[in-house]
């Protein structure tokens, strides 16, 4: 599965005001403790939606979204 590196994701979310740096760092710490990806933690916490994350993936990797996303 494609993912966005944590530092890039933090930069994007902070730049658009979606997540503060402190909130992202807390999610990153929890994801490390749980052995998962920070994006999964942010989605599970309803901080971002899965659709929002997929939109970021499409933007970062310059891919067209499909109807399933």
N, C-alpha and C positions, 0 to 999 in steps of 0.2 A: 504494500500500500504506500502511495506517495505521502510524504509528510513535509511540513515546513520546519526547517531548523528552528529550535527554540529562540535563539537570539533574533532571527528574522521575524518570527511570529510576534515576539514581544515588541519589536520596533513597529510593526504594522498596526497592532492593536492599540499601542500607546499613541501612535500618530493620529489615529482617527478617533481617539477618546473612548474606545470600547472598553478597555481595561487599563487600570492604572498599573504602573510598574510594580508597586507593592502587592497588588492583587495577583498579578502575573507571577511574581516571585513566590507567593504563597502556594499557588497552583502548581508551580514547577517543583517546589519542595514536596508537596503531597504526591505528585506523579512519580517522583523519584522513590519515595517511600513505598508506593504501591507497585512500582515496577512497570508503569505505563507511560504513555506519551502525554505531554502537557495538554495537547489539544483534546484528548479524551477527557481529561480532568475538567477542562474549561467547559466542554459540552455537557458533561455529567452535572456540573454545578449550575447549568443554565446561564453561564456567563456569556457564551456565544452559542449560536445554533449550529447544527450540523450543516445546514444549507449555507450559512455564512462562511463556515470553514471551507466547504467545497468551492464556494465562490473565490475565496482567497487562493486556494490551490490552483484553480483555473487561471487566475490572474498571474500567479507566480510562474507557473509552468506553461503559460501561453497556450492553453488548451480550451477548446470549445466545451461548454457544459452540455451534457445530454439531458433528455427529458427526465431521466430517473434521478437526476441530482437536483 
